[in-house]
Amino acid sequence: MKKESLTSQERAAILDEVRSYLPAFLERGATVQEDPAGDVRELLDLEQRDLDRVLAVHECLDPAVLGFGEALEEGLDHPLTGGAAATIVSQSVRGQIDWQKTFKHRAQAPAEVASYSVRETGKTFDTPENRTLVWLLESLERAADEASVWRSKKPPIGQEELRWWQQIDRLGRQLATARRTPWLRAVPAEKPSAAVIRRLRSARSDFYEKTAAAAEAVLRIAERLPENLTAVLAERYFRPENDGRLFELVVALRLARAFAELSPHPRRARLMMGGGRTSFASYSFDDGGEVSLAYQAWPDNEHSMRRRFVKRHSLAKRETEAIPDIVIVRSGSVSDAVILELKASRNASYLRDGLEELLSYLADRPELWGPAPAAWLIAPPSSAFEGKEADADFPLWVISADEVAEAATARFVDG
């Protein structure tokens, strides 16, 4: 039996819950809007090139884009056209006479006194809507190329992802065929302005008005609010393989969401996972107090008895030291702190190991903690432990993941 394991039903439910929580941590009102795409990369542990590739895959698989690919052949057979005025010199008048150019031409060629400069109206494919269409084709071709790079580095897992690649391959063939359309070759690509988008959405063709406009909207996803971008990525790509990591994340999100609902001033609500971050979310309250949540990082290192001892005796430092799963700290008129050790397990022996870790953390930073119980062991509900009320005379407490958010807000906000 694995030390940390969730049932398939639990895992599916937690994944759905996490995906619903993630976008909230990049809401415009709750986070510093310096680099939305950067926030998303950090949130989902993605490098820039990975972000580009997963966005490309999402763009190619969006129903609006797939529908655009299916409609391309017929849509390009019935393109929108515009009027193009050309001036010609002729003795036959079949258009509007340009008298200024007529007199100029006669002055230069006196023998052609019966000639006129005439503006004739013709048909052109070079319209704002068609420039947008070419931009769409080129952008989606790049997205399909990026997706193929991702595919080479990430072989499909299961039938669902295999179907993704089949759809992207089909889209790529449709785009390649469309690019060979003769009239498109003379039309330059141009990213649409807001005015052109309005023209597109009011075009006299369903292909332009609905199909192309919907595909264009998909390609602007990276420019939208970051919570939308996060929702897109979380929905399709957030699949942690490790049950322990997934369990830690859902508990962290439950805690942060619970505090956010009670705080009138969420100062920072970005999920900064690991990397030595002092906190991933912090919330201020009307009494001047602030609650911060740290994930796999100590709020500070000044309290560490171990560090002070090593420094005092000049002992060789260990390359790594134990890091807690979550620490909740309240500062202000009332100071308090608790430490949470998370175990995605129903194994009583493994849960006892968690209690040993908590005792070690308490001993290492005795000045940090508030009233007992200051060390909480968090596990899925099970028969491996019996739920009890918090005991102010006992430093340790075991509580289920379903109850931890309510218990934490009761202690740090209501209490």
N, C-alpha and C positions, 0 to 999 in steps of 0.2 A: 504493500500500500504506500502510495506517495505521502510524504509528510504534509504537503500542501496540495489539495486537490478539491475541485468543485465538480458537482454533477453537471452533466450536459445541460440540464434545464436551468440550473443556477447560473452557469456560465453565460447562456444565452440571455437570461433576464438581466444579468449585471452588464453585459455588453450594451443592451438596449438602454439601460439606465445611464451608463456613462456617456453614450452618444447623445442622449437628451440633455445631459448636464454640460458637456464640453463647451458649446457655443456661448454659454452665459459668462464664461471667464474672459471673453473678449468683447463684451458689450461696450459700446461707445461710452456709456455713462459710468462705467466701472473700471476703466483701464486707461493708462496713459497711451494716447494714440500717436506714438512716434513711428512705429514700423509695424503695421498690422500683419504683413506677411511674415516678418521676423518673429512676431509673437506666435503665429501659427506654427512656424517651423520648430520653435522651442517647445511649444505645447505638445506637439505630436512627435517630437524627437526626430525631425527631418532635417537633412542638409538642403541647401538651396537647390542643388541639381535634382535631389529627390522630390522636393516640392514641385519643381517644374514638371517633372515626369508624371507624378500622380495627378497634377492638374490637367496635364495633356490627356491622360487616360480618361479622366472624368469628362473632359470636353468631348472626346470622341464617343463616349458611351451615353452621353446625355440623350434622352429621347428626342429632343428638338433637333439635335445634330444628326442623329440617325435618320430622322424623318426628312431632314434636308437632303441627305445623301440619296434617299430613295426617290425624292422628287426632282433631283437634278436634271435627269435626261429630258423629261417633259417640260420642265421650267425653262431650260435653255433653248428648247425648240420654239418657245413663244416669248422672246425677250421684250422688255420695254425699250422703246427707242425715243429719241428726241429729235427736234428739228435743228438742221445745220444750214446756216446761210452761207452761200458761196457767190462771189462776184465774177461774172464772165463778160467778155466783150462780144457782142453779136449785133447783127442787123435785125434780128428777130427779137421782139420784146415779149418775153414770157414770164415776166416778173416785175418787180419794182425797180424803176430806173434810179440809179445813183448818179444824180446830175453832177455832183462835184467831181467824181471820178470820170464821168463822161467827158466833161469839158477839159479835164486834165489830159485824158487820152487823145482827144482831137487836137489839142495843142501840140502834143508830141508826134502825132501822125495826121497832118492836115488832109491827106488824101482820103482818110476814113471818116468823112463828115457824116456819113449815114450810119455810123456805128454807135452803139450805146453800151454803157456799163450797166449791167442788170444784175440785181440780187435775186438769186433763185434759192428756194428752200428745199433742202434734201433731208434725208434720214441719217441719223447717227446713233451708234450704240454707246458712244462715250457719254454716259449720263451719270449723275451721282449715285443712282441706285446700282448701276452696273459696276461702277468702281468699288462700291461696297461689296458686291457679289464677288469680284476678283479678290478683294482683300480677304473675304471669308474663305475662299478656296485655298489661297496661299497660307492663311493662318491654320486652317485645319490640316493641310498637308504637313506643316511643321509639327503640329500636335501629334499626327499619326506617326511621324518619324521619331519623336520623343517617346511615344508609347512603345514603339518597337525596341528602343534602347532599354526601356524599363523591362520589357518582356524578356530580353536576352539575359538580364541580370536577375530576374525573378520568375522562374518557371511557374506555370499555372498550378494552383492548388485546387483540385476538385473540379467538378463539372461547371460550376458557376464561373470561375475565372477562365476556363477553357472557352466558354461561350462568349466572354468578353472579347477575347482575342479574335474569335471568329467574326464578331461584329466589326471590330476595328479593321480587320483585313478586308472585309466587304466595303467598308467606308473608303478605305484607301484606294480600292479599285474604282469606285464610283468617282472619286475626286480626280484620279488620273485620266479617266475617260472624259470628264467634263473639261479638263484643261486643254484637250485637243480640239475643242469647239472653235471653228475658224473665227467667228466674229469676236470672241473674247481676246484674241491675241493683240488687237489694237487698243484694248482698254487697259489703262494703268490701274494698279491697286491703290486704294485710298481708304484709310480708316475713317469710318463715318463720324461726322460731328453730330451734335444734338439735333441740328436742323435737318441733316440728311436722314437721321433715324426717324424723324417725324414724317419725312417724305416717304420713306420706306413703308412705314406703318399705314400710310394712306394711299398706297399705290393701287392702281386699277387692276391688279393681278394678285390672286391668292398666293401664288408662289413667292412673290416679293413681300406682300403685305403680312402674311402669316408665317410661311415656312422660313424664308430668309431672315425675317425680322426676329423670329424666335431663336434661330441659330446664332445670330449676331449677339443677342442678349446673353447667351451662354458664354461667349468668348469674353465678355466683360466681367466675368465672375471675380477675377483677381483684383478688380478695381472697386468691388462692392465692399460693404461693411465687413470687417474681419470675422464677425460671428457667422455670417453666411458662408464664408470660405471655410471656416472651421467645421461647420455642419456638413458641408460637402465632403471634406476629407474624412471626418469621423464616420460618416455613414458608410463610405465605401472601403476605407482602409484601416480603421482602428480595430485591430485584432491582436492584442497582446497574446503571445503564446504561453506565457508563464502565468499560472493561476494566482500565485502569490502577488505578482506585480499588479494584476488586474484587481485583486481584492484590495490592495493598498490604495489604488487609484480611486475605486468607488467609495471607499471610506473617506478619503481626503475630500472628494467632491461633495459627499453628503454633509460633511462638517462645514465646508466653505459655503455651501448653499444655505444651510441652516443659519449661519451667522449673517449672511448677506440679507436674509429676509428680516432680520431683527435690527440691523444696523442702518441708521439713516444716512450714514456717510461711509460707504465702502471705498476706502482710499486706494486699495489695489486689489484686484480680483483676478489676476493672471495666475495661471497654474504653472509655477516654475518648479519643475520636478528635478530635484537633485542638483548636482553641480555646485554644491557649497552655498546655495542660496540661503539667506537668513530667514526668508519667509516666502510662501507662495501666495498668500492672501492676508490682508489685514483690514480691520474694520474699526472705525472710531464710533464712539457713542456720545450722547448729549452730555453725560457727566464728565467728559474729558478723558475717559478711559479708552484704551485701544486693545483689541485682541488680535494677535497674529498667529498664523499657523505655519509651521516649518515642516517640510517633508524631507526625510533623510538628511538632515542638517541640524546642528545645534544652533540655537539662537545666538550664542556667542561662546567663546572658549575660555573666558576669564574664570568661570566657575569651576573648571575641571580640576579636581583634586589630583588626578593622574598627571595632567600636564604640569601642575605646579611642583609635584614631587619629582618628575623627570627633570625639570629645569633646575630645581634646587640641588639635585645630586649630579647634574650633568650626565645623566644616563643617555645612552644611545636611543634615539626616537624610533618607535616602530613605524614602518611604512604606512600602516593602516591602523585605524582604531574603530571601535564599535560605534555605529551611528544609529540613532533611533529612527523609527519609522515616522512618527509624528510627534511634535511638541507643540502644545498650545500655551501661549503666554498672554497674560493680561498685565498691562502697565497703566499707570495713572494713580488716582487716589487709592485704588485697591490693586495690590499686586498678587498675582497667582500664577501657577504653572502646573501642568500635568504632562506626563509622557505616555504615549500610546505605543504599544507593541502589537502589531497586526499579524495574525496567523490564519491563513485560509485552510483551516484543518479541523477535523473532528477526532484527531488522535490525541488522547489525553496525555500521553508521554511527551508529545511534541509541544502541547500547550504548557506543560510544566517547564520545558526548556525556556519558553517565553517568560515565565515568571522569574527564572534565574537571571535572564537578561535585564529585566526590569529592576531587580534588586541591585544589580551592578550599576545601572544608570543612576539610581537613587543615591547610592553610596558615593559615586564619583562627583556629583554636584549637589551636595546637601543644602547649599544656600539658595538654590534656584527654586525649590519646590514650595508650593503653598500647603494648605491643610491636607491631611490624609482623607481619602486615598489619592495619592499623587501619581501612582503608577497603574495604568489600566491595560489589561490584556483584552484585545478585541478579536473575536472569532465568529464564524457563522453560527447561527442558532443550532444547537445540537444537544444530545444527551451526554456529551463528554464533560459538561460542567452544569452546575445548578445555579440558576440566576439568583442573585441576592441583592438587597439594597446596599448602597454605599455605606461603609462603616467608617466613621471619623476616627476610630481608634485603631484602624488597620491600614497599613500603607498600600496594600495591593487590592485590586478589584478586577474581576472578570465580568465582562459585559458583552452582549451580542452586538454584531455590526448593525442590526436593525434598530438598536436603542441608543447607540453612541452619540448621534447628533443631538437628540433631545437631552441626553444627560449632560453633554458639553455646554449647550446653550443655557441650560438650567443653572449650571455652576458659574459660568463666566459672564452671563448677562443678567439672568433673573435673580441670581443669588447676590 
